Amino acid sequence: MTVALQGEGRLATQGPIGPFGKTKLRICGNRGVTPDTAFRLSGFFGTTIDFWMRLQADIDMWDTLSTHGSEYGRIRPVARASNE
């Protein structure tokens, strides 16, 4: 992600989310963005909180589909009960 990578050095030294190791893990995808982190990153980069939370949701969906995607095609809906 361009915005995060451009600010990685400054984020590590002046950033709102802690030490460099923690920042690097988030940027490399080894840790998720929590609501707390989203608030901090939005203030630091001048973005919205929703930007960071939606980005994390997109990553979570991608990871889930990559891991379990073939299973989802086998799920069949339950038949509705007739109340007539």
N, C-alpha and C positions, 0 to 999 in steps of 0.2 A: 504494500500500500504506500503510495507516494508520500502522502502527508505525514505519516508516522515515520517513514524512513528518512525524510528530509530533516526531521527534528530529533532524530534519535540521540545525537550527541548532546544537544541542549536538554533533551528530556532526561537523559541519564544524570546530568549534573545539576540541573535546576528544576527538574520535573516534579510533578505533583504526586507521582505514584510510587516513589521509593527508589531503592538502589538500582544500579545499572542492570544487574542480573535479572531482576524482576521485570524491568522494562524490556529487556532483550527477549525474555521468555514470552511475553505478551506479543511482541512484534513478530516473533518467529512462529507463533501459533501453538505454543506449548501450554499456554494458560488462556483461559477465557476472560472476556471483559465483563466485569461485574458492574452493577449499577453505580457503586462507589467510584470505580475506575472511570466509568463513562462520564460522570460529573466532572471528575478531575481533568480528563483528556479534553472534554468540550471546552472547559475554561482555558486550558493551556493552548489549544490549537484554534480557538475561536469558532468551533463547530457546535452542532447541537448534540444534546444527550442522545436523542433518537438516532442520530447517525451512527453512533458507536454501538447502541443496543441492537439496531437493525443489522449492522454489519456482523455482530456476534450471532444473531439469530440465523442469518444467511449461512454462516460458517457451520453452525450446529446442524442445520437442515442438510447441507452438502455432506457433512461427515456421516450423518445418519443414513442418508440415501446410499452413500458409498458402501456402508457396512451392511445394511439390511434391505436394500432396494429390491432384491429378488424375492424377498419374503412378502412384500406388500402386494405384489401381483396375485398372490394366492389367497388373499383375504376376500371373503365373500360376505355381503351384507346379510343380516338376520332378516328373515321374512317378517313383515308387520302383521300383528294380530288384527283380525277384522272385528271392529266394534259395532257392526251394523245389525 
